[in-house]
Amino acid sequence: MKEQGVDYRDGNYISLGGIYQPQKEIEKSTVPVALKRYLAEHKTTKIMVYFDNDFAGGKAAETLKIILLEYEVKNYPPPKGKDYNDYLVMKRVSELKKKSREVCR
């Protein structure tokens, strides 16, 4: 989030627990229970999702855009790797390798 210029303290966050799977006919899909409850209890116009960087994550984000037309839904998949944990590990390893090369000079 920091890399996108988003301060985590400026929002509320929920986890869908990695279990959301849209229907084959997207229009018949339902909003995940946790998100539905959150939206019922909080006033918002924007939803930012950080789903995995795979087909299922992309489809879930697109489905939410279609079934939640009254909200601005934006998907922020990781720039590399399957998910943000994968991405952060790759980024950290890259930083450590760079430091190692600098020290060995």
Secondary structure, 3 states (H helix, E strand, C coil): CHHHCCCHHHCCCCCCCCCCCCCCCHHHCCCCHHHHHHHHHCCCCEEEECCCCCHHHHHHHHHHHHHCCCCEEEECCCCCCCCHHHHHHHHHHHHHHHHHHHHCC
